[in-house]
Amino acid sequence: MIVEKKFLDKLKQFGLNSYEAKIWTALLSRGVSTAGELSDISNVPRSRSYDVLESLEKKGFIIMKIGKPIKYIAVPPSEVLERVKKMTIDDAEKQVSAIEEIKETDMFEQLNNLHNNGMELIDPADLSGSFKSRSHVYSQMESMIKSAEKSVIIMTTEEGLIRKARNFKRHFKKANERGVKIRIIASLTENSEASISEISDFVEIRHVDKIKARTCIVDNKEIAFMLLDDKAVDANFDAGIWVNTEFFAKALVNMFEEIWKTAKVVVKA
């Protein structure tokens, strides 16, 4: 049986190696078959076919049929998808749990001590960085919001507000519960009503016509700002800068406060 290489490569998304993909597709075409037959059909060495079939059985792709000679039955692809999805979720939950457990270890405390000691040696001029792609900038903003102690102020576009409501809703809520005051200014229309509703319980939002800024300021000292118009650039080519400087941050905060005074109240938390 000849199967296109591109098709076999796509099956790696199921977590299969090349031999497993060949054996499984061969079995799907037969329904029920022996290891020897599958080896001949798929061009997988017979010496490897038993190991491959055992691996496929453990992953839930096939079932071993009782009897002699031993035969194998293909599990329907729809069922395989559900099993792969469940295994992926289970693996992810285990990894997240393992990562969370690290926080309670001495190693994590030592890592924090190393970081804190290192930060004391850094020149304030070095507390800056640049990011390529919107996802990287948003990861930095997420970190800033999670560590916020007093305030988060954001100037953004309507599309930016919709994205932030989707990506940061949970972090906004937790920050609000810590007593952090969160305010957002954007140029809004009815297109963002649903997003505003999602975060209105813990974020104050005001409308200003034609605002173009894309900035996040935390605790009047930490700034992340985007360099490009989000309507004119693909997310993968977006770019931003992060700086930690009270001098520059206070200047931006003063500008924000002036705009805030005249902005139209959309939702008052």
BADOSE-206510 format. One line per field, with one value per residue: residue number from 1; x, y, z of N, C-alpha, C, CB in turn; residue in one letter. Coordinates in steps of 0.1 Angstrom, whole numbers. Atoms other than C-alpha are relative to their C-alpha. Glycine has a CB too. Example, Ala and Ser with C-alpha at 12.3 -4.5 7.8 and 13.67 -1.06 7.14 Angstrom:
2
seq <- 1, 2
nx <- 9, -9
ny <- -12, -11
nz <- 0, 0
cax <- 123, 137
cay <- -45, -11
caz <- 78, 71
cx <- 9, -8
cy <- 12, 11
cz <- 0, 8
cbx <- -10, 4
cby <- 0, 5
cbz <- 12, -14
type <- a, s
***
This chain:
269
seq <- 1, 2, 3, 4, 5, 6, 7, 8, 9, 10, 11, 12, 13, 14, 15, 16, 17, 18, 19, 20, 21, 22, 23, 24, 25, 26, 27, 28, 29, 30, 31, 32, 33, 34, 35, 36, 37, 38, 39, 40, 41, 42, 43, 44, 45, 46, 47, 48, 49, 50, 51, 52, 53, 54, 55, 56, 57, 58, 59, 60, 61, 62, 63, 64, 65, 66, 67, 68, 69, 70, 71, 72, 73, 74, 75, 76, 77, 78, 79, 80, 81, 82, 83, 84, 85, 86, 87, 88, 89, 90, 91, 92, 93, 94, 95, 96, 97, 98, 99, 100, 101, 102, 103, 104, 105, 106, 107, 108, 109, 110, 111, 112, 113, 114, 115, 116, 117, 118, 119, 120, 121, 122, 123, 124, 125, 126, 127, 128, 129, 130, 131, 132, 133, 134, 135, 136, 137, 138, 139, 140, 141, 142, 143, 144, 145, 146, 147, 148, 149, 150, 151, 152, 153, 154, 155, 156, 157, 158, 159, 160, 161, 162, 163, 164, 165, 166, 167, 168, 169, 170, 171, 172, 173, 174, 175, 176, 177, 178, 179, 180, 181, 182, 183, 184, 185, 186, 187, 188, 189, 190, 191, 192, 193, 194, 195, 196, 197, 198, 199, 200, 201, 202, 203, 204, 205, 206, 207, 208, 209, 210, 211, 212, 213, 214, 215, 216, 217, 218, 219, 220, 221, 222, 223, 224, 225, 226, 227, 228, 229, 230, 231, 232, 233, 234, 235, 236, 237, 238, 239, 240, 241, 242, 243, 244, 245, 246, 247, 248, 249, 250, 251, 252, 253, 254, 255, 256, 257, 258, 259, 260, 261, 262, 263, 264, 265, 266, 267, 268, 269
nx <- 9, -8, 7, -8, -8, 6, 11, -6, -6, 11, 4, -9, 7, 6, -10, -6, -12, 3, 4, 13, 9, 2, 7, 14, 7, 2, 10, 12, 4, 3, 10, -6, -12, -11, -12, -8, 7, -1, -14, -2, 8, -5, -15, -7, -7, 7, -6, 5, 14, 6, -2, 9, 14, 1, 0, 13, 10, -1, 5, 14, 3, 3, 3, -5, 11, -3, 0, -12, -11, 5, 4, 3, 12, -2, 10, 4, -7, 7, -3, -14, 0, 5, -10, -11, 4, 0, -14, -6, 5, -6, -14, -1, 4, -11, -11, 3, -1, -15, -5, 5, -6, -13, 1, -2, -13, -11, -6, 7, -4, -13, 1, 5, -11, -9, 5, 0, -14, -5, 7, -6, -12, 4, 2, 14, 1, 0, 13, 9, -1, 9, 7, 6, 13, 10, 1, -10, 3, 11, -5, -6, 11, 6, -9, 1, 13, 0, -8, 4, 3, 9, 8, -2, 7, -2, 5, 0, 10, 11, -4, -9, 8, 7, -11, -4, 11, 0, -12, -4, 11, -2, -10, 6, 9, -9, -6, 10, 2, -11, 1, -6, 10, -3, 7, -3, 5, 0, 9, 9, 13, 8, -7, -7, 9, -1, -13, 1, 9, -7, -10, 5, 1, -13, -8, 6, -2, 5, -1, -6, 0, -12, -13, -9, -10, 1, -9, 5, -8, 3, -6, -6, -14, -3, 8, -1, 8, -2, -6, 7, 15, 5, 8, -9, -11, 4, -4, -13, -10, 2, -12, 2, -11, 2, -10, 3, -5, 10, -1, 8, 14, 8, 4, 11, 12, 5, 7, 12, 10, 6, 9, 10, 9, 9, 5, 14, 1, 8, 4, -6, -1
ny <- -12, -13, -11, -11, -5, -11, 6, 7, -11, -7, 9, -3, -9, 9, 5, 12, -1, 4, 14, 1, -5, 10, 12, -3, -2, 13, 7, -6, 5, 14, 2, 10, 6, 5, -8, 3, -6, -15, -3, 1, -10, -14, 0, -2, 13, 9, 0, -12, -1, 4, -11, -11, 4, -1, -14, -5, 5, -8, -13, 1, -1, 13, 10, 13, 10, 13, 12, 3, -9, -13, -10, -13, -7, -14, -8, -11, -13, -10, 4, -3, -14, -3, 5, -9, -13, 2, 2, -13, -8, 6, -3, -14, -2, 5, -9, -12, 4, 1, -14, -6, 5, -5, -12, 3, 7, -9, -4, -12, -11, -3, -7, -14, -7, -4, -11, -12, -5, -4, -13, -11, -5, -5, -15, -3, -1, 13, 6, -2, 11, -1, 13, 2, 8, -5, 9, -2, -12, 3, 8, -10, -8, 10, 1, -13, -1, 10, -5, -14, -2, -11, -5, 4, -9, 5, -7, 10, -1, 8, 14, 4, 3, 13, 11, 0, 6, 15, 6, -5, 0, 7, -8, -12, 4, 2, -12, -8, 6, -4, -14, -7, -9, 3, -10, 2, -10, 5, -5, 12, 1, 11, 12, 5, 0, 13, 1, -9, 7, 10, -4, -12, 1, -3, -10, -13, -2, -13, -2, -12, 1, 1, 2, 9, 6, 14, -1, 5, -5, 7, -6, -12, 1, 11, -3, 8, -7, 5, -10, 0, 0, 14, 2, 0, 10, 13, 2, 6, -10, -11, -2, -8, -3, -1, -8, -2, -13, -9, -13, 1, 5, -10, -9, 6, 0, -14, -1, 9, -6, -12, 6, 6, -10, -4, 12, 3, 13, 11, 9, -3, 12
nz <- 0, 1, -6, 2, -12, -6, -8, -12, -8, -8, -11, -12, -9, -10, -9, 6, 8, 14, 1, -5, 9, 11, -5, -3, 12, 6, -7, 3, 14, 0, -10, -9, 7, -8, 0, 13, 11, -1, 3, 14, 7, -4, 2, -13, -3, -8, -13, -7, 1, -13, -10, 5, -3, -14, -3, 5, -9, -12, 3, 2, 14, 4, -10, 3, 1, -7, 9, 8, -3, -6, 10, -6, 5, 0, -7, 9, -1, -9, -14, -2, -3, -14, -9, 1, -6, -15, -4, 0, -11, -12, -1, -3, -14, -9, 1, -7, -14, -4, 0, -12, -11, -1, -8, -14, -3, -3, 12, 5, -9, 4, 12, -3, -6, 11, 8, -8, -1, 13, 3, -8, 7, 13, 2, 5, 14, 6, -3, 11, 9, 12, 3, 13, 1, -10, -11, -10, -7, -9, -11, -9, -7, -10, -12, -7, -7, -11, -11, -3, -14, -2, 11, 14, 10, 14, 12, 10, 11, -3, 2, -11, -12, 2, -3, -14, -8, 2, -5, -13, -9, -13, -7, -4, -11, -12, -3, -6, -14, -8, -2, 11, 7, 14, 8, 14, 9, 14, 10, 0, 7, -4, 3, -12, -12, -6, -7, -11, -10, -6, -10, -6, -14, -7, 8, 5, 15, 5, 15, 6, 15, 8, -7, 7, -9, -4, -12, -13, -11, -13, -12, 4, 2, 10, 12, 12, 11, 13, 9, 13, 0, 0, 12, 12, -2, -4, -14, -1, 3, -10, -8, -12, -9, -15, -7, -14, -3, -6, 7, 13, -4, -6, 10, 7, -9, 0, 13, -1, -9, 7, 9, -8, -5, 10, 7, -2, -8, 7, -11, -12, -8
cax <- 0, 15, 5, 17, 45, 26, -4, 19, 36, 2, -5, 24, -1, -17, 15, 27, 61, 65, 64, 33, 16, 23, 11, -20, -30, -24, -46, -73, -73, -77, -99, -84, -49, -19, 15, 31, 5, 7, 45, 43, 16, 32, 69, 77, 104, 89, 113, 98, 62, 54, 69, 50, 17, 23, 29, -3, -23, -10, -20, -55, -52, -57, -71, -55, -79, -78, -69, -43, -27, -29, -47, -53, -84, -83, -101, -123, -106, -134, -128, -90, -95, -114, -87, -59, -77, -82, -45, -34, -55, -44, -8, -12, -29, -1, 25, 7, 4, 41, 49, 27, 43, 77, 65, 66, 101, 134, 146, 120, 130, 166, 157, 138, 168, 191, 168, 163, 200, 207, 180, 198, 229, 210, 214, 179, 188, 190, 154, 139, 133, 117, 93, 83, 48, 17, 17, 50, 40, 7, 27, 47, 15, 0, 30, 27, -10, -5, 22, 3, -1, -20, -30, -33, -41, -45, -49, -59, -79, -113, -98, -72, -99, -117, -84, -76, -110, -106, -70, -68, -103, -93, -62, -82, -106, -78, -61, -93, -98, -63, -74, -58, -76, -79, -89, -91, -95, -104, -122, -154, -184, -212, -188, -171, -202, -200, -163, -170, -198, -174, -149, -172, -175, -138, -126, -135, -139, -142, -146, -124, -128, -100, -74, -44, -23, -16, -1, -3, 11, 13, 19, 30, 64, 62, 52, 45, 36, 31, 49, 24, -12, -30, -52, -22, 0, -4, -2, 30, 48, 35, 61, 64, 87, 88, 105, 106, 110, 90, 102, 87, 57, 46, 46, 24, 1, -3, -13, -38, -54, -60, -77, -96, -112, -129, -135, -171, -180, -190, -190, -184, -172
cay <- 0, 34, 63, 98, 112, 144, 124, 104, 136, 151, 120, 131, 156, 125, 118, 91, 84, 74, 36, 40, 61, 35, 6, 23, 35, 0, -15, 11, -1, -37, -34, -66, -80, -98, -82, -100, -88, -52, -53, -64, -38, -8, -17, -15, -41, -72, -70, -36, -43, -60, -31, -6, -25, -26, 11, 18, -4, 16, 48, 35, 34, -4, -34, -68, -96, -127, -159, -175, -161, -128, -102, -65, -44, -7, 17, 42, 75, 95, 75, 79, 117, 117, 95, 117, 148, 133, 122, 156, 173, 148, 153, 191, 190, 168, 192, 222, 204, 196, 232, 244, 221, 236, 268, 250, 237, 251, 252, 278, 299, 297, 308, 338, 347, 346, 368, 393, 395, 399, 427, 447, 449, 460, 496, 512, 518, 481, 475, 475, 451, 447, 420, 407, 393, 403, 371, 379, 414, 401, 376, 405, 425, 394, 392, 429, 427, 396, 415, 448, 461, 494, 503, 492, 518, 509, 530, 509, 505, 489, 457, 458, 460, 430, 410, 421, 412, 377, 372, 391, 387, 363, 384, 416, 399, 387, 420, 438, 414, 424, 460, 470, 499, 490, 517, 514, 542, 532, 544, 522, 512, 487, 461, 459, 459, 421, 424, 454, 435, 407, 428, 457, 443, 449, 474, 511, 518, 552, 562, 587, 594, 583, 574, 556, 547, 511, 513, 495, 511, 493, 509, 541, 527, 497, 503, 481, 498, 487, 504, 497, 502, 469, 474, 477, 448, 411, 398, 378, 410, 433, 448, 463, 477, 472, 496, 500, 537, 559, 591, 581, 563, 593, 615, 590, 587, 625, 624, 595, 614, 645, 623, 604, 636, 644, 608, 595, 569, 537, 514, 523, 494
caz <- 0, -10, 11, 3, 25, 30, 44, 67, 79, 89, 110, 133, 147, 163, 181, 157, 143, 107, 113, 135, 109, 82, 102, 114, 79, 66, 93, 86, 49, 60, 91, 107, 99, 113, 121, 91, 67, 80, 77, 41, 32, 50, 42, 79, 88, 103, 132, 141, 134, 168, 188, 166, 171, 208, 209, 188, 212, 242, 225, 218, 180, 177, 195, 197, 187, 209, 190, 168, 148, 167, 147, 152, 147, 137, 161, 141, 134, 152, 184, 179, 178, 211, 227, 214, 226, 261, 263, 253, 279, 306, 297, 298, 332, 346, 333, 347, 380, 381, 373, 401, 425, 417, 435, 468, 465, 477, 442, 433, 463, 452, 417, 431, 452, 422, 403, 431, 437, 400, 397, 424, 401, 370, 358, 354, 318, 312, 324, 289, 261, 226, 214, 180, 174, 193, 213, 229, 238, 253, 273, 288, 295, 312, 335, 343, 351, 373, 393, 395, 431, 426, 391, 355, 328, 292, 260, 231, 199, 198, 184, 211, 238, 223, 224, 259, 272, 257, 268, 301, 316, 343, 352, 353, 377, 400, 399, 408, 438, 450, 450, 418, 400, 363, 337, 299, 273, 237, 206, 208, 188, 192, 179, 213, 235, 242, 252, 274, 292, 299, 319, 331, 366, 374, 348, 342, 305, 288, 251, 232, 195, 172, 198, 183, 214, 223, 258, 291, 323, 356, 390, 373, 365, 341, 305, 275, 242, 207, 178, 149, 140, 147, 116, 93, 106, 109, 145, 137, 126, 154, 176, 211, 237, 275, 298, 336, 343, 367, 349, 315, 331, 351, 320, 302, 332, 334, 297, 304, 333, 311, 285, 312, 325, 292, 280, 278, 305, 289, 319, 355, 376
cx <- 9, -9, 10, 7, -7, -11, 6, 6, -11, -5, 9, -7, -8, 10, 7, 13, -3, -4, -14, -11, -2, -8, -15, -9, -2, -11, -14, -5, -5, -11, 6, 12, 10, 12, 8, -6, 2, 15, 2, -8, 6, 15, 7, 7, -7, 5, -5, -15, -7, 2, -9, -14, -2, -1, -14, -11, 0, -6, -15, -4, -5, -4, 5, -11, 5, -1, 13, -3, -6, -3, -3, -11, 2, -12, -5, 6, -7, 3, 15, 2, -3, 11, 12, -2, 1, 14, 7, -4, 5, 15, 3, -3, 11, 12, -2, 1, 14, 6, -4, 7, 14, 0, 2, 13, 11, 7, -6, 4, 14, 0, -4, 11, 11, -5, 0, 14, 6, -7, 7, 13, -3, -1, -14, -1, -1, -14, -9, 2, -10, -6, -5, -11, -8, -1, 11, -2, -12, 5, 7, -11, -7, 8, -1, -13, -1, 8, -4, -4, -10, -8, 5, -8, 4, -6, 1, -10, -12, 3, 9, -8, -7, 10, 3, -11, 0, 13, 3, -12, 2, 11, -5, -8, 8, 7, -9, -3, 12, 0, 6, -11, 4, -9, 5, -6, 2, -10, -10, -12, -8, 7, 7, -9, 0, 13, 0, -9, 8, 10, -5, -1, 13, 9, -8, 4, -6, 4, 7, 0, 14, 13, 8, 10, -3, 10, -6, 11, -4, 8, 8, 15, 4, -9, 3, -8, 4, 4, -8, -15, -5, -9, 8, 11, -6, 6, 14, 11, -2, 12, -2, 12, -5, 11, -5, 7, -11, 0, -9, -14, -8, -4, -12, -13, -6, -8, -13, -10, -7, -11, -12, -11, -11, -6, -15, 0, -8, -5, 7, 0, -4
cy <- 12, 11, 12, 5, 12, -4, -6, 11, 7, -9, 1, 9, -9, -5, -12, 2, -6, -15, -2, 5, -10, -12, 3, 2, -13, -8, 6, -5, -14, -3, -10, -6, -5, 9, -2, 7, 16, 4, 0, 12, 14, 2, 4, -14, -9, 0, 12, 0, -3, 12, 12, -3, 1, 14, 6, -5, 8, 13, 0, 1, -14, -9, -13, -10, -13, -12, -2, -1, 13, 10, 13, 7, 15, 7, 11, 13, 10, -3, 3, 15, 3, -5, 9, 13, -2, -2, 13, 9, -6, 3, 15, 3, -5, 9, 13, -3, -1, 13, 7, -5, 5, 13, -3, -6, 10, 5, 13, 12, 5, 8, 14, 8, 4, 11, 13, 6, 6, 14, 12, 6, 6, 15, 2, 1, -13, -6, 4, -12, 2, -14, 0, -10, 4, -10, 2, 13, -2, -9, 9, 8, -9, 0, 13, 1, -9, 5, 14, 0, 12, 4, -6, 10, -4, 10, -9, 3, -9, -15, -5, -3, -13, -11, -1, -6, -15, -6, 3, 0, -5, 8, 13, -3, -2, 12, 9, -5, 3, 15, 9, 8, -2, 10, -2, 12, -6, 7, -11, 2, -11, -13, -6, -1, -13, -1, 9, -6, -11, 4, 12, -1, 3, 9, 12, 2, 14, 1, 13, -2, -1, -1, -11, -7, -14, -2, -6, 5, -6, 7, 12, -1, -10, 2, -10, 7, -6, 11, 2, 1, -14, -3, -1, -11, -13, -3, -6, 11, 13, 1, 9, 2, 0, 7, 1, 13, 9, 14, 0, -4, 11, 10, -6, -1, 13, 2, -8, 7, 12, -6, -6, 10, 3, -12, -4, -14, -10, -10, 5, -12, 3
cz <- 0, 5, -2, 12, 7, 10, 13, 10, 8, 11, 12, 10, 10, 10, -5, -7, -14, -1, 6, -10, -12, 4, 2, -13, -8, 6, -3, -14, 0, 10, 11, -8, 10, -1, -13, -12, 0, -3, -15, -7, 2, -3, 12, 2, 10, 14, 9, 2, 13, 10, -4, 4, 15, 5, -4, 10, 13, -2, -3, -15, -5, 11, -4, 1, 6, -10, -6, -15, 6, -11, 7, -7, 1, 8, -10, 2, 9, 14, 3, 4, 14, 10, 0, 7, 15, 5, 0, 11, 13, 1, 4, 14, 9, -1, 8, 15, 5, 1, 12, 13, 2, 9, 14, 4, 3, -12, -6, 8, -4, -13, 2, 6, -10, -8, 7, 2, -13, -3, 7, -7, -13, 0, -5, -15, -7, 2, -12, -10, -12, -3, -14, 1, 12, 12, 11, 8, 10, 12, 11, 7, 10, 13, 8, 8, 12, 12, 5, 15, 2, -12, -13, -9, -14, -10, -12, -11, 4, -2, 11, 13, -1, 3, 15, 9, -1, 7, 15, 10, 14, 8, 4, 13, 13, 5, 8, 15, 9, 3, -10, -8, -15, -9, -15, -8, -14, -9, -3, -8, 6, -2, 13, 12, 8, 9, 13, 12, 8, 11, 8, 15, 8, -8, -3, -14, -4, -15, -4, -15, -6, 8, -7, 9, 3, 11, 12, 11, 13, 11, -3, -2, -11, -12, -11, -11, -13, -10, -13, 2, -2, -12, -12, 1, 4, 14, 1, -2, 9, 8, 12, 8, 15, 7, 15, 5, 6, -7, -12, 3, 5, -11, -8, 8, 1, -13, 0, 9, -7, -10, 7, 4, -10, -8, 5, 8, -7, 11, 13, 10, 14
cbx <- -10, 4, -3, -8, 14, -6, -8, 11, 7, -12, 0, 13, -10, -7, -5, -10, 12, 13, 10, -1, 5, 14, 7, -1, 7, 14, 2, 1, 11, 12, -12, -10, 6, 4, 9, 1, -15, -3, 9, -6, -15, -2, 3, -10, 15, 0, 16, 5, -6, 6, 15, 2, -3, 12, 11, -2, 3, 14, 8, -7, 12, 11, -16, 12, -5, -8, -11, 7, 8, 11, -12, 13, -13, 0, 6, -16, 2, -15, -3, 8, -9, -13, 4, 4, -14, -8, 7, -3, -16, -2, 7, -9, -13, 4, 3, -14, -8, 7, -4, -15, 1, 5, -13, -11, 4, 10, -1, -15, 0, 9, -10, -12, 6, 3, -15, -7, 9, -3, -14, 4, 9, -12, 11, -4, 13, 10, -6, 4, -3, 8, -12, 11, 3, -14, 1, 14, -5, -11, 10, 9, -10, -2, 14, 1, -11, 6, 14, -12, 12, 9, 1, -4, 3, -6, 7, -2, 6, -12, 8, 10, -11, -6, 12, 4, -14, 1, 12, 6, -12, 5, 12, -9, -9, 10, 6, -13, -1, 13, 6, 8, 0, -3, 2, -5, 7, -2, 6, -4, 2, -13, 10, 11, -15, 0, 11, -7, -12, 9, 12, -13, -4, 7, 6, 3, -5, 6, -13, 14, -8, 1, -3, 7, 0, 3, 4, 0, 0, 4, 8, -3, 6, -2, 4, -5, 3, -14, 13, 4, -5, -7, -10, 6, 10, 6, -10, 1, -1, -13, 12, -11, 7, -1, 2, 5, 7, 3, 14, 6, 1, 8, 12, 4, 5, 11, 8, 4, 8, 10, 7, 6, 7, 6, 9, -8, -7, 10, 3, -7, 14
cby <- 0, 2, -2, 12, 4, 10, -10, -9, 10, 2, -14, 6, 8, -12, -2, -6, -7, 2, -8, 8, 14, -4, -6, 13, 10, -8, 0, 15, 2, -8, -6, -11, 11, -14, -4, -15, -3, 5, -11, -13, 0, 2, 11, 4, 3, -14, 1, 12, -9, -12, 5, 2, -14, -7, 8, -5, -15, 1, 6, 11, 4, -6, -1, -4, -2, -3, 1, -13, 3, 6, -4, 9, -4, 5, 7, 1, 7, -1, -15, -4, 8, -7, -14, 2, 5, -13, -11, 7, 0, -15, -3, 8, -7, -14, 4, 5, -13, -9, 8, -2, -16, 4, 7, -10, -8, -8, -11, -2, -4, -13, -7, -1, -9, -13, -4, -3, -11, -10, -1, -5, -12, -6, 5, 12, 8, -9, 6, 13, -14, 6, -2, -5, -15, 1, -14, 1, 12, -7, -10, 9, 5, -14, -2, 12, -4, -13, 0, 4, 3, 12, 15, -15, 15, -14, 14, -14, -5, 3, -1, 12, 11, -1, 3, 14, 5, -2, 5, 13, -7, -14, 2, 6, -12, -11, 8, -1, -16, -3, 3, -9, 15, -14, 14, -13, 13, -15, 6, -3, -1, 1, 1, 10, 2, -11, 4, 14, -6, -8, 4, 4, -14, -13, -6, 12, -11, 12, -2, 3, 12, 12, -4, 7, 8, -10, 14, -16, 16, -15, -10, 10, -5, -14, 14, -15, 15, -6, -4, -12, 9, -4, 12, 13, 5, -11, -10, -11, 4, -2, 5, -6, 13, -15, 14, -12, 6, 2, 3, -9, -11, 7, 2, -14, -5, 10, -5, -13, 5, 8, -11, -7, 12, 9, -12, -2, 4, -8, -15, 13, -6
cbz <- 12, -15, 15, -6, -5, -10, -8, -5, -8, -10, -5, -5, -8, -8, 14, -10, 7, -9, 9, 13, -6, -5, 13, 9, -9, 1, 15, 0, -9, 4, -5, 4, -9, -4, 12, -2, 0, 14, 7, -6, 6, 14, -11, 11, 5, -5, -1, -7, -11, 5, -1, -15, -5, 8, -7, -14, 3, 5, -11, 7, -8, -8, 2, 10, -14, 12, -10, 6, -12, 9, -8, -1, 8, -14, 13, 1, -13, -3, 2, -12, -10, 2, -4, -15, -4, 3, -9, -14, 1, -1, -13, -9, 3, -5, -15, -3, 3, -11, -13, 1, -1, -13, -2, 4, -12, 9, -11, 1, 14, -1, -10, 9, 11, -9, -5, 13, 5, -11, 4, 14, -1, -5, -10, 7, -5, 6, 13, -8, 6, -12, 10, -10, 1, -6, -5, -7, -10, -8, -5, -8, -11, -6, -5, -10, -10, -5, -4, -9, 8, 4, -1, -3, 4, -2, -2, 5, -14, -9, -14, 3, 2, -14, -8, 5, -5, -16, -8, 0, -6, -2, -9, -11, -3, -4, -12, -8, -2, -7, 14, -10, 4, -4, 4, -6, 1, -1, -13, 15, -16, -7, -11, 3, -5, -10, -9, -4, -7, -10, -7, -5, 4, 2, -13, 10, -8, 7, -6, 6, -6, -9, 15, -11, 13, -12, 2, 0, 0, -1, 7, 11, 13, 6, -6, 2, 1, -5, -3, -8, -12, 12, -2, -2, 10, -10, 6, -10, -15, 8, -8, 8, -4, 6, -6, 9, -12, 15, -3, -10, 10, 11, -10, -5, 15, 1, -12, 6, 13, -7, -9, 12, 4, -10, 2, -13, 14, -10, -3, 7, 0
type <- m, i, v, e, k, k, f, l, d, k, l, k, q, f, g, l, n, s, y, e, a, k, i, w, t, a, l, l, s, r, g, v, s, t, a, g, e, l, s, d, i, s, n, v, p, r, s, r, s, y, d, v, l, e, s, l, e, k, k, g, f, i, i, m, k, i, g, k, p, i, k, y, i, a, v, p, p, s, e, v, l, e, r, v, k, k, m, t, i, d, d, a, e, k, q, v, s, a, i, e, e, i, k, e, t, d, m, f, e, q, l, n, n, l, h, n, n, g, m, e, l, i, d, p, a, d, l, s, g, s, f, k, s, r, s, h, v, y, s, q, m, e, s, m, i, k, s, a, e, k, s, v, i, i, m, t, t, e, e, g, l, i, r, k, a, r, n, f, k, r, h, f, k, k, a, n, e, r, g, v, k, i, r, i, i, a, s, l, t, e, n, s, e, a, s, i, s, e, i, s, d, f, v, e, i, r, h, v, d, k, i, k, a, r, t, c, i, v, d, n, k, e, i, a, f, m, l, l, d, d, k, a, v, d, a, n, f, d, a, g, i, w, v, n, t, e, f, f, a, k, a, l, v, n, m, f, e, e, i, w, k, t, a, k, v, v, v, k, a
***
